[in-house]
Amino acid sequence: MPLPLRRRAAGLIAALGLTASALALTPGAVPAAHAAPTGGGSIVYIKDYNVWITDGDGSVHRQVTRGGTAAAPWRSPTQSDAGVVVAHRAGAIYRMNQRGEVFNAFYPPALFDAIGTTLSGRDLTETAISPDGSKIAYTYYKYSLSKKRWATGFTASDRATDPTKYDIAFFDKPSWVTNSRVVLSHWYRNKAHLFDLGGRDIPWFNESYYTPNAKELTDLEVSRDGEWTVGVRGDVGDQSVVVIHNEGDVRTSAAPWTPVFGVTNPCGIGLADGNLTSPTIAPDGSVLAWAEPAGIVRSSGMTCDPGTRVDIMVAPGGSSPSWSRAAVGQTPSVRHFVAKKRPKVVGPARARKTLRAYAGAWSPAPASVSYQWLRDGKRITGATKAAYKVRKKDRRHRIAVSVTVRGTGYYVPATVTSTAVRVR
């Protein structure tokens, strides 16, 4: 069973010039650890270079992915409300269930940064699936011309799609506020932005809005009901969590509520000997969790007061937590296509004649079909249409077509290759 932590330092309330939240528990009323709310849902996180999942009280831990190494770790796990997990590894995005069964994987489209530099491949640093599971936000990072530069794009979750559909944001650390709005960190890492898919960028706030002791602000998350915002303040070696009670609409408004100096009273949580990172709020908004050097910790409420807050280590050795409404075990199964009739090559197998691909019969009917023609089992460059014109160099070789079908939802792509025909 997870045990309460003894905090190694008082909260940063006084030190940061911040005040305790008005919603803090009554001083002296320290709740018992077993009575603390757990927030519901589940937390995906990284441990030993792989994705894991736990529930809100840390009583269940399951490994989701395998094969992660220091050279090729899994990174940035998030989860939809339906229990679909997204993470990235070696530049590719993987969409899977809680058992690690992959629905699809793809390399996200390249993006360009604010000065036009192309970002792609292993520049990938962040991925985040939308609550409804339909979209993925992804971020590329590169150090260029003596500056850190980020670009965040958006793609469908079941395939790579054109990022210009939703536009590109030149910020990082995307976190979904709704299914069409994300919160991002400004590329100088000292200001929060809200970004509506389709291109509306809304500068939101920075630390000078509520404290004279302003620091860098990044890694923000808004609670599902819009009541709370949490983030990381400070640079590496001096990172703590800030908790803000939102007093107005930040989920849908084009002019969202912002903190007011002297009125808004955020609070801080920190350690004397280590960083706090990746704050994430429970789906019911009752508690939050974060990563610290020893692992992932869950609080007993949305309060920063170490005298009334009980912190529980829920995932020793864990990092990069992300909370979702999906419970552990609430996850879709992989679905498979069935080929009722195999693909085949139709037409005369002679030079300068055209061969056509019969895609076969599938159950259920696929959403899309793609083709790849083969010569002696090897791909023919550029031969990806339903028809192929036979060339002279194909004589005395065997030509086949490989048909791949794809579906929506949780169907994994299926590929079947036809019987080859010999070109005369």
C-alpha positions in Angstrom: 0.0 0.0 0.0 1.3 3.5 -0.7 2.4 5.4 2.3 2.1 9.1 3.2 5.3 11.1 2.6 6.9 13.3 5.1 7.5 16.5 3.2 11.2 17.4 3.2 10.4 21.1 3.1 7.5 23.4 3.9 5.4 24.6 1.0 6.7 27.5 -0.9 3.9 29.8 0.1 5.9 32.4 1.9 9.1 32.0 0.0 7.4 32.6 -3.3 5.4 35.6 -2.2 2.3 33.6 -2.9 -0.6 32.9 -0.5 -2.4 29.7 0.5 -5.5 28.9 -1.4 -8.7 30.0 0.2 -10.0 26.5 -0.5 -7.3 24.9 1.8 -8.5 22.7 4.6 -9.0 24.1 8.1 -5.6 24.5 9.8 -4.8 21.6 12.0 -7.4 19.3 10.4 -4.9 16.9 8.9 -6.9 14.2 7.0 -6.0 10.5 7.4 -4.2 9.1 4.3 -6.8 6.4 3.9 -9.6 9.1 3.8 -8.0 11.2 1.2 -9.8 11.4 -2.2 -8.1 9.5 -5.0 -9.5 11.5 -7.9 -10.8 8.5 -9.9 -9.6 7.5 -13.3 -6.0 6.4 -13.9 -2.5 7.8 -14.4 -0.2 6.8 -17.2 3.5 7.5 -16.5 7.1 6.5 -17.4 9.2 4.1 -15.4 12.4 2.3 -16.6 12.0 3.8 -20.0 8.5 2.3 -20.5 4.9 3.4 -20.1 3.0 2.2 -17.0 -0.4 2.8 -15.6 -1.7 3.1 -12.0 -5.0 4.1 -10.4 -5.4 7.2 -8.2 -4.4 5.5 -5.0 -1.4 3.7 -6.4 -2.7 0.2 -5.5 -2.6 -1.2 -9.0 0.4 -0.9 -11.4 0.6 -2.4 -14.9 3.3 -2.1 -17.5 1.9 -0.9 -20.8 4.9 -1.0 -23.2 8.0 -3.1 -23.5 11.4 -2.6 -25.0 12.1 0.9 -23.9 15.8 1.6 -23.3 18.0 4.5 -22.4 18.9 4.9 -26.1 15.3 4.5 -27.2 12.9 5.3 -24.4 9.1 5.7 -24.5 8.1 9.3 -23.7 5.2 11.6 -23.0 2.3 9.2 -22.4 -1.2 10.5 -22.3 -4.6 8.8 -22.3 -8.1 9.5 -23.7 -11.3 9.2 -21.8 -11.9 5.8 -23.4 -8.5 4.4 -22.3 -6.5 4.8 -25.5 -2.9 5.5 -24.7 -0.6 7.6 -26.9 3.2 7.8 -26.4 6.2 8.3 -28.7 9.5 6.5 -29.3 12.3 7.2 -31.7 10.3 9.8 -33.6 7.1 7.7 -34.1 3.8 8.1 -32.4 2.1 4.9 -31.1 -1.6 4.6 -30.3 -2.5 1.6 -28.1 -4.7 0.2 -25.4 -3.7 -0.2 -21.8 -2.3 -3.6 -22.5 0.1 -2.2 -25.0 -1.6 -3.6 -28.0 -1.0 -1.1 -30.8 -3.8 0.2 -32.9 -1.6 2.2 -35.2 1.8 3.9 -35.4 3.1 6.7 -37.6 5.7 9.4 -38.1 3.9 12.7 -37.6 4.3 15.3 -40.4 7.2 17.7 -40.3 6.6 21.2 -39.0 8.4 24.5 -39.3 9.4 26.8 -36.4 9.0 30.5 -36.1 11.9 31.2 -38.5 11.0 28.6 -41.0 13.4 25.8 -39.9 12.0 22.3 -40.6 11.5 20.1 -37.6 10.9 16.4 -37.9 11.8 12.9 -36.8 13.7 12.6 -33.6 13.0 16.3 -32.9 9.7 15.0 -31.5 9.5 15.8 -27.8 5.8 15.8 -26.8 2.5 14.0 -27.6 -0.9 14.4 -26.1 -4.2 12.7 -27.2 -7.4 14.7 -27.0 -10.0 13.6 -24.4 -12.3 12.2 -27.1 -9.4 10.3 -28.6 -9.8 11.8 -32.1 -6.7 14.0 -32.3 -3.1 14.1 -31.2 -1.1 17.3 -30.4 2.7 16.8 -31.0 5.7 19.0 -30.5 9.1 19.2 -32.2 12.0 21.0 -30.5 15.4 22.1 -31.9 18.1 24.4 -30.6 18.8 26.7 -33.6 20.7 30.0 -34.0 21.4 30.1 -30.2 17.7 29.8 -29.3 15.4 27.0 -28.2 12.6 26.7 -30.8 9.4 24.7 -30.6 6.5 24.0 -33.0 3.3 22.2 -32.1 1.0 20.6 -34.7 -2.2 18.5 -34.6 -3.0 15.3 -36.5 -5.8 12.7 -36.5 -5.1 10.0 -34.0 -5.5 7.1 -36.4 -3.3 8.4 -39.2 -0.9 11.2 -40.0 -2.9 14.2 -41.4 -2.0 17.6 -42.8 -1.1 19.9 -39.9 -2.3 23.0 -41.8 -5.9 21.8 -41.1 -5.6 23.1 -37.5 -2.6 25.4 -37.9 0.7 25.3 -36.1 1.5 26.9 -32.7 5.1 28.0 -32.0 4.9 26.9 -28.4 5.4 23.6 -26.5 4.0 21.4 -23.7 0.5 20.9 -25.2 -2.2 19.9 -22.8 -5.9 19.6 -23.8 -8.4 21.9 -22.2 -11.3 20.7 -24.3 -11.3 18.7 -27.6 -10.6 21.9 -29.5 -8.5 24.0 -27.2 -5.0 23.4 -25.7 -2.9 25.2 -23.2 0.7 25.7 -24.3 3.9 27.3 -22.9 5.4 30.3 -24.7 8.6 29.5 -26.5 10.5 31.8 -24.1 8.9 29.6 -21.4 7.6 32.4 -19.3 4.0 32.7 -20.5 0.9 30.6 -20.9 -1.1 30.6 -24.2 -4.4 29.1 -25.1 -4.7 27.8 -28.7 -7.9 27.0 -30.5 -7.6 24.5 -33.3 -7.8 26.4 -36.5 -5.3 29.0 -35.6 -6.7 31.3 -32.8 -3.8 32.0 -30.4 -4.7 33.6 -27.1 -1.9 35.0 -25.0 -3.1 34.1 -21.5 -0.9 35.1 -18.5 2.5 34.9 -16.9 3.7 35.0 -13.3 3.8 38.8 -13.2 0.0 38.7 -13.2 0.0 37.4 -9.6 3.5 37.7 -7.9 6.4 40.2 -7.9 8.7 37.2 -7.8 8.0 36.1 -11.3 9.8 33.0 -12.8 9.6 30.9 -15.9 6.2 29.1 -16.2 5.7 25.9 -18.2 4.0 22.5 -18.2 0.5 23.8 -17.6 -2.7 21.8 -17.2 -6.3 23.0 -16.7 -8.7 20.8 -14.8 -11.6 19.2 -16.8 -14.1 21.5 -15.3 -11.9 24.6 -15.8 -11.8 25.4 -12.1 -8.0 24.9 -11.6 -4.8 25.5 -13.5 -1.5 24.0 -12.4 2.0 24.5 -13.8 5.7 24.4 -13.2 7.5 27.6 -12.1 11.3 28.1 -12.2 14.1 26.6 -14.1 15.9 23.2 -13.7 17.2 23.0 -10.1 14.5 25.3 -8.9 11.2 23.9 -10.1 8.0 23.8 -8.1 4.3 23.5 -8.7 2.0 26.4 -8.7 -1.8 25.9 -8.2 -4.2 28.6 -9.4 -8.0 28.7 -8.7 -9.6 30.0 -11.9 -12.4 32.5 -11.2 -13.8 32.6 -14.7 -14.2 30.8 -18.0 -10.9 29.5 -19.5 -12.4 26.6 -21.4 -14.3 28.3 -24.2 -14.0 32.1 -23.9 -12.1 34.1 -26.6 -11.2 36.5 -23.7 -10.6 34.0 -20.9 -10.3 34.9 -17.3 -6.7 35.8 -16.2 -5.2 36.1 -12.7 -5.4 39.5 -11.1 -2.5 40.9 -9.0 -3.5 41.3 -5.4 -6.7 39.4 -5.9 -5.8 36.0 -7.3 -4.0 34.0 -4.6 -2.1 31.0 -6.1 -0.1 28.7 -3.9 3.1 26.7 -4.4 4.3 23.2 -3.6 8.0 22.5 -3.6 11.0 20.6 -2.1 14.2 21.8 -0.7 16.3 19.2 -2.5 14.7 18.5 -5.8 12.5 19.5 -8.7 8.8 19.0 -9.0 7.6 18.5 -12.6 4.6 17.3 -14.7 1.7 18.4 -12.5 -1.6 16.7 -13.5 -5.1 17.1 -12.1 -7.5 14.3 -11.3 -10.5 14.1 -13.6 -12.9 15.1 -10.8 -10.7 18.1 -9.9 -10.3 17.0 -6.3 -6.6 16.3 -6.1 -3.4 16.6 -8.1 -0.3 14.6 -8.7 3.2 15.5 -9.8 6.7 13.9 -10.4 9.6 14.4 -8.0 13.0 12.7 -7.9 11.6 9.7 -5.9 8.6 9.1 -8.0 5.0 10.3 -8.6 3.2 11.8 -5.6 -0.6 12.4 -5.2 -1.9 15.1 -2.9 -4.9 14.8 -0.6 -6.5 17.9 -2.1 -6.0 21.1 -4.1 -4.2 22.7 -1.3 -0.5 23.7 -0.9 -0.4 23.9 2.9 2.0 21.2 4.2 0.2 21.3 7.5 -3.1 20.2 6.1 -2.0 18.3 2.9 -1.2 14.6 3.0 1.0 13.5 0.1 1.0 9.8 -1.1 3.7 8.2 -3.2 1.6 6.4 -5.8 4.4 5.3 -8.3 7.9 5.0 -6.9 10.5 5.6 -9.7 7.8 7.1 -12.0 7.9 10.3 -14.0 5.8 12.2 -16.6 2.4 11.5 -15.1 -0.8 12.2 -17.0 -4.3 11.7 -15.5 -7.3 10.5 -17.4 -11.0 9.6 -16.7 -10.4 6.1 -17.9 -10.1 3.6 -15.1 -7.5 0.9 -15.1 -8.9 -1.9 -17.2 -11.3 0.4 -19.1 -9.7 0.2 -22.5 -10.8 -0.9 -26.0 -9.6 -4.2 -27.6 -7.8 -4.4 -30.9 -10.1 -5.3 -33.7 -9.0 -7.2 -36.8 -10.1 -7.3 -40.5 -11.0 -10.6 -42.0 -10.1 -11.2 -45.7 -13.0 -13.2 -47.1 -11.4 -13.1 -50.6 -7.7 -12.6 -51.2 -6.4 -9.8 -53.4 -5.3 -10.9 -56.8 -3.6 -9.5 -60.0 -5.9 -9.2 -63.0 -4.8 -8.8 -66.6 -2.2 -10.0 -69.1 1.3 -10.3 -67.6 3.2 -8.9 -70.6 5.3 -5.9 -71.2 3.5 -2.6 -72.0 0.2 -4.2 -70.7 -1.6 -3.0 -67.6 -2.2 -5.2 -64.6 -5.0 -4.3 -62.2 -5.3 -5.1 -58.5 -8.5 -6.7 -57.1 -8.5 -5.6 -53.5 -10.3 -8.7 -52.2 -13.4 -8.8 -50.0 -13.0 -7.7 -46.4 -15.1 -7.8 -43.2 -15.9 -5.2 -42.2 -15.6 -2.9 -45.2 -12.4 -0.9 -44.8 -12.3 2.9 -44.6 -9.3 3.0 -47.0 -7.3 0.7 -49.3 -3.7 1.2 -50.4 -1.6 -0.7 -52.9 2.1 -1.6 -53.3 3.3 -3.5 -56.3 6.1 -6.0 -55.9 8.7 -7.5 -58.2 10.1 -10.8 -56.9 8.8 -9.8 -53.5 10.5 -6.4 -53.4 8.7 -3.1 -53.6 8.6 -1.3 -56.9 9.3 2.3 -56.3 6.3 4.6 -57.0 4.0 1.7 -57.9 1.3 2.4 -55.4 -1.9 2.7 -57.5 -4.5 0.1 -58.2 -3.1 -0.4 -61.7 0.5 -1.1 -62.8 1.9 -0.9 -66.4 4.3 -3.8 -67.0 7.8 -2.8 -68.1 10.3 -4.5 -70.2 12.6 -5.1 -67.2 9.7 -7.0 -65.6 10.1 -9.9 -68.1 11.0 -13.2 -66.5 10.1 -11.7 -63.1 7.2 -12.3 -60.8 4.8 -9.4 -60.1 2.4 -9.3 -57.2 0.4 -6.6 -55.3 0.2 -6.1 -51.6 -3.1 -4.6 -50.4 -3.4 -2.8 -47.1 -6.7 -1.9 -45.6 -7.3 0.5 -42.8 -10.4 1.3 -40.6 -11.5 3.8 -38.1 -11.6 3.4 -34.3 -9.7 0.4 -33.1 -9.1 -1.7 -36.2 -5.5 -2.4 -36.9 -4.3 -2.2 -40.5 -4.2 -5.5 -42.3 -2.0 -6.4 -45.3 -2.4 -9.3 -47.7 -0.3 -10.0 -50.7 -1.7 -11.6 -53.9 -0.3 -14.6 -55.7 2.5 -13.5 -58.0 2.2 -13.8 -61.8 5.2 -14.4 -64.1 5.8 -11.8 -66.8 6.4 -13.3 -70.2 
